[in-house]
Amino acid sequence: MKVVFMGTPDFSVGALEAIWKAGHEITAVVTQPDKPKGRGGKLQMSPVKEFAVSRGLPVFQPVRIKRPEAVEQLKTYEADIFVVAAFGQILSQEILDMPRFGCVNIHASLLPRYRGSSPIQWALINGDKMTGVTIMQMDAGVDTGDMLMKSEVEIAPSDTYASLSDKLAQAGAQMIIPALAAIEKGEVTPTPQDDSLSCHVGMIDKNMGKIDFSRSAEEIDRLIRGLNPWPSAYTFYKGKTLKIWEAFPVQESADGEPGSIQRTEKDAVYINTGNGVLKVTQLQLEGKKRMLVRDFLLGCRIEKGEMLGC
C-alpha cells in the first residue's frame, strides 16, 4: 500500500521502520517542524525525521496540518492510508477522509482507557499493572474511533515513562504490519469503544512533578517513574530544586513529619511520607548533574530531621 506516516517522537520510529522494512511505499513522512534545543538554540530534527532522512524518505513538516496549503500537499501523496503515531497535531475531517482506507492511529493504551496525549505517564502514576497498544480507525473525536487491534503489555514495578514507552513502541511496531494487511484485505472487524469505560488524559505539565510528601511512598514512587525523564519529579532542599530520579517505597513506618529525612545511608536517603518511607537512590540538585546518592553525599551532608519541600 501507499502509506503516509505521521509521527514525531522516539515512540513513533519503530512503527515507521516496520512499515519501511515491510516494503510498503511510504510516499511521505509527516512530522513536527524542527525545534531549537540547548543554550545555542540550534534546530534539532525530530526522531522520526532523523530516521526518514537516513532512509531517503520524503519529509513534510507543516506548522499547522489543517491549513489549506498543508491539506493540498497531503493530497499530492495519493496515499491509500495514513498511519499516525504520536504526531502531535489534530487532523481535520477533510484529512481523515482523504485516503482510501482512512487514517489509523497507534495509541499507547488499551482504549477506551486513557484517551488523550499522556496515556503512558498516567498508567504508571495510577499504578496500573497492565497497559497496551490499540490500533484504531481515526474519527473526528480524540481517540474515540473504532478499535481494530489490541495488544497487552505488562507494567514492571521498575518501569519508567522511558522504559514503558519503549515497550509500547515495540508492541505497536509489531502490530502495524498485520493490521495494514488485514485492512487491505478487508479482514478487520472494527469494534466500537464503550464510552462509559473511557477516561481522558491531557498534556503533562511541569508543575505535576512537585512531590507532595503527605502522599504514600508508593504513590510518590509511581509519580517519579511516570515523569522520568520528563518533566521529572522534584522537591526543594535549602531553597534549591531537587529532582528525584530513582526511589523505592520501603515497608517501614514513618517516624517523622512527611518530607523529613528519616535517615541516610552510604547509598540512600530515606524520607518520611504520609504512609511509609521512600528510599531515594538517584537525585539531582539544581545546578548539578544527575548522580547516585552515594556520590551526592560526598559533597553534601544531609541530616536526619531536615525538611524537604522548602
N, C-alpha and C positions, 0 to 999 in steps of 0.2 A: 504493500500500500504506500501511497504518498502521504507522508506524515509531516506536519508542522509540530515541533516540540516547543513548549513554553515552560521555562523554569529558570531559577536563579541561583539558589544556594547549593552547598555540597549535597544536601538531601536529594536533589534532582539529577545529579550527574550519573548515578548508577543506572537509572531508567533510560536516560539518553544513550548511554553507552550500550545498553542491552538492545535497544531498537536499532542502533547503528550496526552492531555485530550481527543482528538477525537478518540484515540485508534489506531492510525497508528503505525506501527512497525518502530521505529527510530533505524536504525542499526548503526548509528554513528552521533556524533555531532562534526563538524569540526570548529575549532576556532583558533584565532591567539595565538602564544606562550605567556606564562606568561611574564609580563614585570616588571622591577624594578620600585618601586614607593617610594617617600618620601626620607628623608635625609638618612635613613638607607639602601635604595636600596633593600628593601625586595620585592621578587617576588610576584606579585598580579595576580590572575586569572581574566580573562575577565568575564563580567556579564553572558555571555552565558555559559561559563564553570562552573561558580558557580551554575547555575540552573541545568545543566546536571549532575554534581556531586551529587547535592542534591537529584536527582531523580534516581540515579544509571545508567545513560545513558553512553555508551562508548564514550570517547573523543579522538579525533585525532588532534594534533597541529603541522602541518607541518610548517617549516620555509619558504619553498617555495613549493607551491602546485603543480607547474609544474615539479618538479624534478621527475625523473623516479621512485624512491622508493616511493614517495608520490602517484603517479598515480597508481602504483601496489597495494598500500594499499587500495586506493579507490575502486579498482576492487573487493577486497575481501568482501566488504559490500553488493554486489549484490542488489543494490537499484533499485527500479522502477523509482524513480525520485529524483533529488537533488533540495532542496529548499534553495535559497540563500537570505540572508537579511543583507546587510552591513557587509559582511565577511571581506573585506579589501585586497583581492588578486584577480588578474585576472585569470580566468580559461582558460586552453588551449582547442583547438578544440577537442582533444582526450578526455578530461574530459567532455566537453559538449555533446559529442556523446555517452558517456558511459551508462547512464540509459535508460531504455525502453522508458520513456516519456520525456527524455531530462532534461534540467535544467530550473527552473523558478526563477525569481528574484522578490522580493518585493521591489519596488523602490518608494522612498518618493517624488514623484512629479507626475503631470499629464503629462506624456510623450506625445509628444516629447520635451516638455519644461523641461529644467534643467536636461539634461543628465549629468552624472558625479557624483562626490563624495560629493558635498555640496549643494544639492537642497533645503534643509530646510533653511539654512542660507540665500541663495540668494533670496528665495521667500520673506523673511522678509526684507532684505536690499533693495530690489527693490519695496517694498510697495504693493505687490500683496494682493488682498482681498480674493483670493481663491487658494487653492492648493489641494493636494490629494495624493493618492497612486495608482500606476499602478502595476499589476502583469503581467509580460511579459515573453515570451519564450526567453531564452538567445541565442544569437548567438555570432559570433566572435568579433563584434563591442562592443563599450562601450554604453550600454543601448539603443541599436538600434533594438532589436528584436521585433517580433510581439507582440502586446498588447492583453492580454486575458481578463482582467477585470480592471475596474477603479472605484474609489470611491472618491468623492469630500469632502474636509474638509475646513471649513471656517476659515480664519485667523482673530483672535480677535485683536483689537487695542493694547491690553496689552500683546499679546503673545511674548515670548522669544524663542530662539532656543530650550531651555529645554522644555518649555510647549508645543510648537508646535510639537516637536519630540515625546512627549508622546501621543498626539492626533493621529498623523500619525501611530505610532506603534500600537495603539489600532485599528485603521482602517485596517491596514494590517493583524493583528491577526484575525479580524472578516471576512476578505475576503478569507484567505488562505484555510480554510476548504471547503467552497463551490467550490472554484477553483479546489482543488485536486479532489473532487468528480466529477466535470464536465470533468476534464481532463481524469480521469479513464474511464468514460462512453463515451468519445468521443463526448461530447456535447458542446465543446468550439468552437468559431469561431474566429481564430486569425485575428487581424486587423493590417495590415502594418502601420508603422509610416510614417507620412508626413515629410520627411527630410527638406522641405522648412520652416517648422514651428519650427525646432529644435534649441536649443542652448545648449552649453556645459559649465559646471562649474567645475573648478578644485579644488584642495585642498585649504583649508583655511590657510592663512599664518598669523603669529602673527603680522606682520607689517601692515596688513589690519586694525588693530584695532586703529591705530593712528588717532585721530579726527582732521579733517580739519574744523575749525570753520567758514571758509568762505562759507561753505555749509549751507543749510537751517536748521532750528531747526528740521523740520520733517525728513529730511534725516539723521541727526545725531541721532535722536531718533531711527530710524529704524536700523542704524548701531549698536547702543548699544544693542538693543534687539536681533538682528541677531547674535551677537557674545557673548551672555550671555548663558552659563557660560564660554565658551572657544572660542577664546583666550582672550576675553573681549576687550572693547573699552577703550582707555586711552588717556591721555594728560600729560602735565608736569606742576608742580607747584613748584616754587622755586627750580628748578633743580631735583625734585623727580618725579617719575612716579605716576600719579594719575589716578586710574581706576574709571570709572563712570559706576555704575551698574544699576541705575534706573534714568530715566529722562522723562520729558514730554514737548512737544512743547507748548508754550504759545502764544495765539493770541494777542501779543503785538509787537509794533515796537521797533527794536533795537535802542539804543541811544548812542552807542559807537562802538569802533572797534571790529570786530569779535574776540572772545576769551577773551574779557574783562568782568570783573564782573559788571553786571548791578546793582545788589543789593543782600543783604542777608536778609533772614527772619529766624525765630526761627527754622524752619524745612526744609528750602530750600535755595539753592544758585541759582541765576538767571544769565545766561551767554548770552551775546550778540552773535548773529551768523550773517551769511551773509543775512539771511532772517528770522526774528523773534527772539524770546527769548527762551532759553532752561532752564527749571526748573529742577534742579538736587536734588534728594531726598536720594540717596544712593551712597556712594563712598568709596574708599579705597586708602589711601596714602601709598606709598612704605614703607615697614617695619611694617605696621599696619594691623589690621584686617578690614574686610568689616564692615561698620557701617552706620546707618542713619545719615543724615546731622545734625540733632539736637544734636546728641551725638558728632559728629566730631567737631562742632563749640564750644563745651565746652572746647576743648583743643587746638583749632587752630582758630585764628581770621583771617577772610578773608575780605579785604576791597574793597569797590566799586572802580572800575577802575583798580584793579590789573589784570595782564595778565596771562592767561593760555597758555601752549604750549611752555614754555621756562624755 
